[in-house]
Amino acid sequence: MAKFTTLLALSVLAIQAVAFPQHQPLAGLTERELEDLLPRFKPVVPPPPPGPPKDTSVKLVNDKDHPYEPLRKGDIRGPCPGLNTLASHGYLPRNGVVTPAQIINAVQDGFGMDNELAILLAYSTMLTDGNVVTNLMSIGQKTPLTGPDPPAPAIVGGLNTHGTFEGDAGLTRADFFFGDNHSFNQTLFNEFVEFSNKFGGGVYNQTVAAEYRFFRIQQSTAENPTFTFVTPRFVTAYRESVFPFIFFVDGRKADGQLSMKDAFGFFNESRMPDGFHRADGSKTADLVGNASDAIFAAHPVQPGANAGKVNTYTPDPNSPTDDCGLYETFVNLMVKQYPNPQGVLRTNLNLNLGFFFQGFPGCTQLFPFGQ
Ligand code: HEM
């Protein structure tokens, strides 16, 4: 606690010193935003994750309480069209700085994602991209809005951080090697449309997802000398490929066929179609599991990476492919950033680790900092 308090005091001083008028890290923040910001820089005890909702029914989610609003100056968006959309409709704070509990509630309420997957995603990213002391995470770039950073090698870089959760061969986001790994990329979206025309008769569905996932792996192998496709990216990439035809399709239709117009709205504009209804939350866990297995089976690939040159993809037999391996990999990625945490940092890492483990029933719990 002492360490954090000192860090906190220093950071507040630093912020006061640089706040006016045009200093870099805080550029874009108004005086009012700073006033809101400073009191939030407190260590918090993270609450346990919300459980599954009682109501998982198909229902209107682009409603009058959650209208789309365009970005205001300083609002943050990132590589995930799901979270971007939830922020632009007010299911998440519109500024893009969020807590794990807010993420879990938002993905359940707004899209019908199941509790276990929501927990897995929210805490894997919190532990590797978020500030566990203030319990805040950016859904995009690094920002002072998450509070003072714990000491390096902690990154606290938000979801844009490459190599923690964000990875190569995304659907509409370019590989980190090419510069911008988080913004909507029109060239890639054109490919996405081309594949949807060729394999889906103009819509994105499971068949298209299988072909486009495989193509993006081949494309990165051929064009990105640093292409890396080991776990966690190996596992998350297959899941992300199926999310669009499960969560971005209106729940009243739920036929797994996503129109290009609606896809463009979610991927580029962070916007739900008018009258959009969420998916049936009692079905999405099975749908995601089965569909990601199916698209993998269509073109099995082993985890691996290019060896510093294009077209040198080398399988990595040590990269796990199962859920427990995914869990272990995230824990190890976290420990790299927090080799010897103390005080509130250690306490909160342990709490978050415990919450994260709830996303992996059946695996063996790890206690990197002792029990
Ligand atoms: C539950 C919390 C979630 C977290 C923490 C999260 C995080 C992320 C991150 C970090 C990426 C970038 C990975 C990459 O491509 O390199 C991503 C991509 C993606 N996410 Fe999410 N996500 C969440 C929920 C959702 C939901 C609910 C949806 C759908 C409604 C969704 C749809 C997608 C899609 C389609 C991509 C691929 C984007 C692309 O490559 O074009 N995600 N997510």
Boltz pocket constraint, residues with backbone or C-beta under 6 A from the ligand:
constraints:
  - pocket:
      binder: B
      contacts: [[A, 79], [A, 80], [A, 81], [A, 82], [A, 83], [A, 103], [A, 107], [A, 111], [A, 113], [A, 117], [A, 118], [A, 121], [A, 122], [A, 125], [A, 159], [A, 165], [A, 166], [A, 167], [A, 168], [A, 169], [A, 170], [A, 171], [A, 172], [A, 173], [A, 181], [A, 240], [A, 241], [A, 243], [A, 244], [A, 247], [A, 248], [A, 267]]
      max_distance: 6.0
